[in-house]
Amino acid sequence: MARVKGGFTTHRRHKKILDSVKGHSGSRHRRFRVAKESLIHALAYSTAHRRSKKRDQRSLMITRINAASRKCGLSYSNLINNLKKSNIELDRKTLSLLAYNDFEAFEKIVQESSAENN
């Protein structure tokens, strides 16, 4: 059986990996072996960081709500408790956006929730 030279296929495979590590530094975007390993790690990190990004966003939302609610004289936990008791069903993302962009509307929500519970 004749020997098959894999020039075209190998070149195409190498090119695909080297194109996808274009922004990596040093030899990570030049040499195939190093680039392949760099790509494997980059893909693993991107998967993990997609998950942690969601955690970070939720943490940021809670921090914004807490800061805004303390301006109104309540702690975060008291505010959430008052909202639940007064059946105001706003999620943390919406509350965070209100606290960040429209503080007057956020203050009205806080007053309404605490007025119903006092």
C-alpha positions as CSV (number, residue, x, y, z in Angstrom):
1,M,0.0,0.0,0.0
2,A,1.4,3.4,-0.9
3,R,2.3,6.0,1.6
4,V,-0.2,8.9,1.9
5,K,1.2,12.3,2.5
6,G,-1.1,14.3,4.6
7,G,0.1,17.7,3.5
8,F,-3.2,19.4,2.6
9,T,-5.2,17.9,5.5
10,T,-2.6,18.6,8.1
11,H,-2.1,22.1,6.9
12,R,-5.8,22.7,7.0
13,R,-6.1,21.3,10.5
14,H,-3.1,23.3,11.8
15,K,-4.4,26.5,10.1
16,K,-7.8,26.1,11.8
17,I,-6.2,25.9,15.3
18,L,-3.7,28.7,14.6
19,D,-6.5,31.0,13.3
20,S,-8.5,30.4,16.5
21,V,-5.6,31.3,18.8
22,K,-4.8,34.5,16.8
23,G,-4.8,36.8,19.8
24,H,-2.8,34.7,22.1
25,S,0.7,35.9,23.1
26,G,4.1,34.7,22.3
27,S,4.5,31.3,20.7
28,R,1.0,30.4,21.6
29,H,-0.2,31.8,18.3
30,R,2.7,30.7,16.2
31,R,3.6,27.1,17.0
32,F,1.0,24.4,16.5
33,R,1.7,22.2,19.5
34,V,1.7,25.1,22.0
35,A,-1.2,26.7,20.2
36,K,-3.3,23.5,20.5
37,E,-2.7,23.3,24.2
38,S,-3.4,27.0,24.6
39,L,-6.7,26.5,22.7
40,I,-7.8,23.6,24.9
41,H,-7.2,25.7,28.0
42,A,-8.9,28.7,26.6
43,L,-12.0,26.7,25.7
44,A,-12.1,25.2,29.2
45,Y,-11.8,28.7,30.8
46,S,-14.5,30.1,28.6
47,T,-16.9,27.4,29.7
48,A,-16.1,28.0,33.4
49,H,-16.2,31.8,33.1
50,R,-19.6,31.8,31.4
51,R,-20.9,30.2,34.6
52,S,-19.0,32.5,36.9
53,K,-20.1,35.6,34.9
54,K,-23.7,34.8,36.0
55,R,-22.7,34.6,39.6
56,D,-20.8,37.9,39.3
57,Q,-23.7,39.7,37.7
58,R,-26.1,38.5,40.5
59,S,-23.6,39.6,43.1
60,L,-23.4,43.1,41.5
61,M,-27.2,43.4,41.3
62,I,-27.5,42.6,45.0
63,T,-24.7,45.1,45.9
64,R,-26.5,47.8,43.9
65,I,-29.9,47.1,45.6
66,N,-28.2,47.0,49.0
67,A,-26.5,50.4,48.5
68,A,-29.7,52.0,47.2
69,S,-31.9,50.5,49.9
70,R,-29.5,51.7,52.6
71,K,-30.0,55.2,51.2
72,C,-33.7,54.7,51.9
73,G,-33.0,53.5,55.4
74,L,-33.4,49.8,55.0
75,S,-31.0,46.9,54.7
76,Y,-31.1,44.6,51.7
77,S,-32.6,41.7,53.6
78,N,-35.3,43.9,55.1
79,L,-36.2,45.3,51.7
80,I,-36.5,41.8,50.1
81,N,-38.6,40.6,53.1
82,N,-40.9,43.7,52.8
83,L,-41.3,43.1,49.1
84,K,-42.2,39.5,49.6
85,K,-44.7,40.4,52.3
86,S,-46.4,43.1,50.2
87,N,-46.5,40.8,47.1
88,I,-44.4,43.0,45.0
89,E,-42.9,40.5,42.5
90,L,-39.9,42.3,41.1
91,D,-36.8,40.3,40.4
92,R,-33.3,41.5,41.5
93,K,-32.3,42.4,38.0
94,T,-35.3,44.9,37.7
95,L,-34.7,46.3,41.1
96,S,-31.0,46.7,40.4
97,L,-31.8,48.6,37.1
98,L,-34.2,50.8,38.9
99,A,-31.8,51.5,41.7
100,Y,-29.0,52.3,39.2
101,N,-31.0,54.3,36.6
102,D,-34.1,55.6,38.3
103,F,-33.6,56.1,42.0
104,E,-36.9,58.0,42.5
105,A,-38.9,55.0,41.2
106,F,-36.9,52.7,43.5
107,E,-37.6,54.9,46.5
108,K,-41.4,54.7,45.7
109,I,-41.2,50.9,45.6
110,V,-39.3,50.9,48.9
111,Q,-41.8,53.2,50.5
112,E,-44.8,51.2,49.2
113,S,-43.4,47.9,50.5
114,S,-42.5,49.3,53.9
115,A,-45.8,51.2,54.3
116,E,-47.8,48.0,53.8
117,N,-45.8,46.1,56.3
118,N,-45.9,48.7,59.1
